[in-house]
């Protein structure tokens, strides 16, 4: 494994990890979700080792929210910088994904597959809806995050606190409560989760706003565990609903991993094997 320090245009350095198969022509880049680090999502080791065994490189691609706080140095200013889930700005998504794609292109990979897990999948949708990037051959959406469900326990009182802090110029201050019951974060970040459509791009409801999905021109695959708890009890319907709104739906593959949830407990290797099969099929 090789640690990567990938700079964005705004100077923020993102920390990734390259699983290096040596002289690989194909790379799978997985954009992580919120707190989607090696500690909480150990399946990334399965992904990397399995792909490497067949001569395919794998990049574990952290963005701004893989951990609560990350100490780094901004390469544009030269000053120390703290990033993390506590202050994530969804509007940085384009730059973050572009930074990893730029790295892969400069490294000389002939085949780039852009994947994302959980909120990372929503970020891939956002990016591909805005950039018909020819460097990306296929997408892979792993358990997209249903933001409506994730924020459903936020009380009306808490929502009002978020609105009031942002309106009064205190958006860059911590909320007086844990957002979603577990996330200490700035009011500006909570506001984006609750009230913007930047990454709120997948839904259980068939009449939800799928305008981002409808702009995707790439082909790819969507994968989910049949116990995924973010789907109101219907992971298969959730995934099919998303794909139905992608123009390339007929060409895309849907994969259902039985008896596992959002982070693939006990089925990590099965997911890794499914990803490998996809990549090998695409290479043919």
C-alpha positions in Angstrom: 0.0 0.0 0.0 1.2 3.5 -0.9 -0.1 6.6 0.9 -1.3 9.3 -1.4 -1.5 13.0 -0.7 -3.7 14.4 -3.5 -4.0 18.2 -3.8 -7.2 19.9 -4.9 -7.4 23.1 -6.8 -8.3 25.0 -3.5 -5.1 23.6 -2.0 -6.7 21.1 0.4 -4.7 17.9 0.5 -6.8 14.7 0.5 -5.3 11.5 1.9 -5.8 8.3 -0.1 -4.2 4.9 -0.3 -3.1 3.1 -3.4 -3.2 -0.7 -3.5 -0.5 -1.2 -6.1 -0.6 -4.3 -8.3 2.6 -3.1 -10.2 2.3 -2.0 -13.8 -1.5 -2.0 -13.8 -3.4 -0.4 -16.7 -6.8 -0.4 -14.8 -7.6 1.4 -11.6 -10.8 1.4 -9.4 -11.2 4.6 -7.4 -13.7 4.4 -4.5 -14.8 7.7 -3.0 -15.5 7.2 0.7 -18.6 8.2 2.6 -18.9 10.0 5.9 -16.6 8.3 8.4 -15.9 5.8 5.7 -12.4 5.1 6.8 -10.4 1.9 7.2 -11.5 1.6 10.8 -15.2 1.7 10.2 -15.2 0.2 6.7 -12.5 -2.6 6.7 -13.9 -4.0 3.5 -11.6 -1.6 1.6 -8.7 -4.1 2.4 -10.7 -6.8 0.7 -11.3 -4.6 -2.3 -7.7 -3.7 -2.7 -6.2 -7.1 -2.1 -8.7 -8.9 -4.4 -8.2 -6.5 -7.3 -4.5 -6.5 -6.9 -4.4 -10.3 -7.2 -5.7 -9.9 -10.7 -3.4 -7.1 -11.7 -5.8 -4.2 -11.0 -4.9 -1.2 -8.9 -7.3 0.2 -6.3 -7.4 3.7 -4.7 -9.1 4.2 -1.4 -10.1 7.9 -1.9 -10.9 9.9 1.2 -12.5 13.2 0.7 -13.3 15.8 3.5 -15.4 13.6 5.7 -13.7 10.2 6.0 -12.9 11.1 9.6 -14.1 13.6 12.1 -11.0 15.8 11.9 -7.9 15.5 9.7 -4.8 17.6 10.2 -3.2 18.6 6.9 -1.4 21.5 5.2 -2.9 23.6 2.4 -0.5 23.5 -0.5 -1.7 26.8 -1.9 -1.2 28.8 1.3 1.4 26.6 3.1 -0.7 26.9 6.3 -1.9 24.1 8.5 -5.5 23.2 7.8 -8.1 21.0 9.5 -10.7 19.2 7.4 -13.2 16.6 8.4 -16.9 15.7 8.7 -17.4 18.5 11.2 -17.0 21.2 8.5 -17.6 19.5 5.2 -18.8 21.6 2.3 -20.7 19.5 -0.2 -19.8 22.0 -2.9 -16.2 20.8 -2.8 -17.3 17.5 -4.3 -16.3 18.4 -7.9 -12.7 19.4 -6.9 -12.3 16.4 -4.6 -13.2 13.8 -7.3 -11.4 15.7 -10.0 -8.2 15.6 -7.9 -8.3 11.8 -7.8 -9.1 11.5 -11.5 -6.2 13.9 -12.3 -3.9 11.8 -10.2 -5.0 8.6 -12.0 -4.7 10.2 -15.5 -1.3 11.6 -14.7 -0.2 8.1 -13.5 -1.0 6.8 -16.9 -3.9 4.4 -16.3 -5.7 3.5 -19.5 -8.9 2.4 -17.7 -10.5 4.3 -14.8 -13.5 3.1 -13.0 -15.0 5.7 -10.6 -16.9 4.2 -7.6 -18.3 5.6 -4.4 -19.6 4.1 -1.2 -22.5 5.5 0.8 -22.3 9.3 0.6 -19.4 8.8 -1.8 -21.8 7.2 -4.2 -24.0 10.4 -4.0 -20.8 12.4 -4.8 -20.1 10.3 -7.9 -23.6 10.9 -9.1 -23.2 14.6 -8.5 -19.9 14.7 -10.3 -21.0 12.6 -13.3 -24.2 14.7 -13.7 -22.0 17.8 -14.1 -19.0 16.4 -15.9 -19.2 13.9 -18.8 -15.6 13.0 -18.1 -14.2 10.8 -20.8 -11.4 9.6 -18.5 -14.1 7.6 -16.6 -15.0 4.4 -18.4 -17.6 3.2 -15.9 -19.2 4.1 -12.6 -19.9 1.9 -9.6 -22.4 3.0 -7.0 -22.0 1.1 -3.7 -25.0 1.5 -1.3 -25.9 5.2 -2.1 -27.0 7.2 0.9 -30.6 8.1 1.4 -30.2 11.5 3.1 -33.9 11.8 3.9 -33.7 8.7 6.0 -30.4 9.6 7.6 -31.7 13.0 8.8 -35.2 11.8 9.6 -34.7 11.8 13.4 -33.7 15.5 13.4 -36.3 17.3 15.4 -38.1 20.5 14.2 -36.4 22.3 17.1 -33.0 21.1 16.0 -33.8 22.2 12.4 -34.7 25.7 13.6 -31.5 25.9 15.6 -29.5 25.1 12.4 -31.4 27.7 10.4 -31.1 30.4 13.1 -27.3 29.8 13.4 -26.7 30.1 9.7 -29.0 33.1 9.3 -27.3 34.9 12.2 -23.8 34.4 10.8 -22.8 31.6 13.1 -22.7 28.9 10.5 -19.0 28.1 11.1 -19.7 27.2 14.7 -20.5 23.9 16.3 -24.2 23.0 16.9 -25.2 22.6 20.5 -26.2 19.0 19.8 -24.9 16.1 17.8 -26.4 16.2 14.4 -28.3 13.0 13.4 -27.5 11.9 17.0 -23.8 11.2 16.4 -22.1 13.9 14.3 -20.6 17.0 16.0 -20.5 19.5 13.2 -20.9 23.1 12.2 -24.3 24.6 11.5 -23.3 25.2 7.8 -22.6 21.5 7.3 -25.9 20.4 9.0 -27.7 23.0 6.8 -26.4 21.3 3.7 -27.5 17.9 4.9 -31.0 19.1 5.7 -31.9 21.8 3.2 -29.8 21.5 0.0 -30.1 19.2 -2.9 -26.4 19.1 -3.6 -26.0 15.4 -2.6 -29.7 14.6 -1.9 -29.9 12.9 -5.2 -31.3 9.4 -4.6 -34.6 8.5 -3.1 -36.9 5.6 -2.2 -39.9 7.6 -3.6 -40.3 7.2 -7.4 -41.3 10.9 -7.7 -38.2 12.2 -5.9 -35.8 14.6 -7.4 -33.6 12.5 -9.7 -32.5 15.3 -11.9 -28.8 14.5 -11.3 -29.2 10.8 -12.1 -31.0 11.8 -15.3 -27.9 13.7 -16.6 -25.5 10.8 -16.3 -24.2 9.5 -19.6 -21.8 6.9 -18.4 -22.6 3.2 -18.0 -21.9 1.2 -14.9 -23.2 -0.8 -12.0 -25.1 -0.4 -8.7 -24.6 -2.6 -5.7 -26.4 -2.9 -2.3 -26.8 -5.3 0.6 -30.3 -6.7 1.0 -30.3 -5.6 4.7 -29.3 -2.0 4.0 -31.1 0.0 6.7 -31.3 3.3 4.8 -34.0 2.1 2.4 -37.1 1.7 4.5 -36.9 -2.0 4.1 -36.6 -2.3 0.3 -33.0 -2.1 -0.8 -33.7 -3.8 -4.1 -36.5 -1.4 -4.9 -34.3 1.5 -3.8 -31.5 0.5 -6.2 -33.9 -0.2 -9.1 -35.5 3.2 -8.6 -32.2 4.9 -8.9 -31.2 3.0 -12.0 -34.6 3.6 -13.6 -33.7 7.3 -13.6 -30.3 6.9 -15.3 -30.4 7.2 -19.1 -28.1 4.2 -19.5 -30.3 2.0 -17.2 -30.7 -0.8 -19.7 -26.9 -1.2 -19.9 -26.2 -1.0 -16.2 -25.8 -3.9 -13.9 -27.6 -4.3 -10.5 -26.0 -6.5 -7.8 -27.7 -7.5 -4.6 -25.5 -9.0 -1.8 -27.7 -11.2 0.3 -28.0 -10.9 4.1 -25.7 -7.9 4.7 -26.1 -4.2 5.4 -24.7 -0.9 4.5 -21.1 -1.8 5.3 -21.2 -5.4 4.1 -20.5 -7.1 7.4 -19.6 -10.8 7.0 -19.9 -10.4 3.2 -16.8 -8.2 2.6 -15.1 -10.7 0.3 -18.3 -11.4 -1.6 -18.6 -7.8 -2.5 -14.9 -7.6 -3.4 -15.3 -10.7 -5.7 -18.4 -9.0 -7.3 -16.4 -5.9 -8.0 -13.6 -7.9 -9.5 -16.0 -9.8 -11.8 -17.5 -6.5 -13.0 -14.1 -5.0 -13.8 -13.0 -8.1 -15.7 -16.2 -8.2 -17.7 -15.8 -4.5 -18.5 -12.2 -5.0 -19.6 -13.4 -7.7 -22.1 
